[in-house]
Amino acid sequence: MNQCTKLQVYGDDYDSSDGTCIRDYIHVNDLCDAHLSAMNRLLDGKVSGAEAYNLGNGQGFSVKEVIEVSRKVTGVPVEYRVVARRPGDPPQLVGSSQKAGEVLGWHPKHAGLDDIIKTAWQWVNRSNRTI
């Protein structure tokens, strides 16, 4: 599959190693596992009210890091252009899933960016989807 994507990067003047904002990415399977653990806690009668959890892998990756790893893993030449920051975008958002670990026994199995992108790319190829 030889496709080329084009996207916009919102700002390259953040306080990060490459100037782009940093976000915490979570694999969809890890997200599902956390929801299943929370549901099982509810079904087991261990919950007496609403509970809230942050879910993330605890690591931040810059937008340009995601682009570079995507290029490496997929072989697709990801093109982008830098545009102005969006109002209110924080420079860094990294979640702590400490409570989910302590209460649900949940920890991400796919914390590495390479692994997250690789498994997503495999799904795209298996499903004959386009990006």
N, C-alpha and C positions, 0 to 999 in steps of 0.2 A: 504494500500500500504506500504510495508515494504522494502524500498530500502535504499541503503547506497551510498552516494556520496563521491567522493574523489576529493579534489582540492588542489591547491598550494596557499600558502599565501606568498607574496613576501616581505619578511623582517619583523622582529619583534623587530627592534631596533630604531624605530621612536620615536619622542618626543610626546607620547600620553600615556593615562592611562594604556594601555595594550601592547604598543610597536608596534602596527600595524598602518598603515596609515589611515587617516580619509577622507571620501568622503561624498558628499551630494547626497542622493538618492531621486529620484522623482517618484511618481506613474505614470504609463502610462496614466491613465485617466486624471490626472492633466496636463500632457504634452499635451494631445489631446485638453483639454479645452483651454489651452494657445494658441495653434495653431489656434483653431476656433475663439478665440477672436481677434487674429491678422488678420485672414482672413476677419472677419466681419469689422474690422477697414478699411481694404483695400477696400472692396466692398462698404462701406459707403462713400468712397471718402475722408477719413480723413488723408490719407497718401500722401505726396508730394514727396516721395523718399523712399529709402530703410531704414528700421529700424532694429535694432538688440536688442535682449533681452537675458539676462541670466535667465534661469529657474532652480529653485531648491527650496527646502523647507527651506533653510537657516540654516539647522542643519547639523552637521557632525556626522557620526557614524563610528567607527573603523571597520576594517574588522572582527576582532574577535567578536565585538558586533553583526554584521550581522549574523555571524555563530551561535552565541548563541541564538539569537531571532529566527533564522530559525529552530534550533533544538526544541525550545520551542513550536513554532507555529505548526510545521509540525509533530513533533514526529519522524522525520527521524534522525538517528545518522550521522550527517555530520562529515566526517573524513577529515582532512587536514594535510599537512606537510608544515613546514616553509622552504622556499628556499631563496636564496640571493635576495636582492632588485633588481629591474630592473633599469637600468641606466636612470636617469632623472625623476624618480617618486618623486613628491613632497610629503612632509609629510602630507599636508592637502590641500584639495580642497573643499571649501564650497562656493556656489554661492549666490549672492544677487539678488533676483528677485524684488527689490524695484521699478525699472523702469516699469516692467510688471504690478505691482500693481497700480502704479500711472497712467500710460497711458492706460492700457487695463482693469483695474479693476480686474485683475486676482490675485488670491491667492490660494495656494495649499489647497485642501480639505483633502488630505491624507498625513499629515506631519509625523505622527508617524511611526516608523519602524515596530512595531507590525502590524499596519493596512496595510501597504504596502505589507508586506510578507503574511499576512493572506489573503488578496484579491487575490494575485498572486497564492497562494496555492489553493484557492477555484477554480480559473480558471483552474489550472492544473488538479484538480480532476474532475471538470465538463466536461472537454475536453478529459478525459482519456489519458492525455499526460504522458510522463515519464520524469524524471529529470536526 
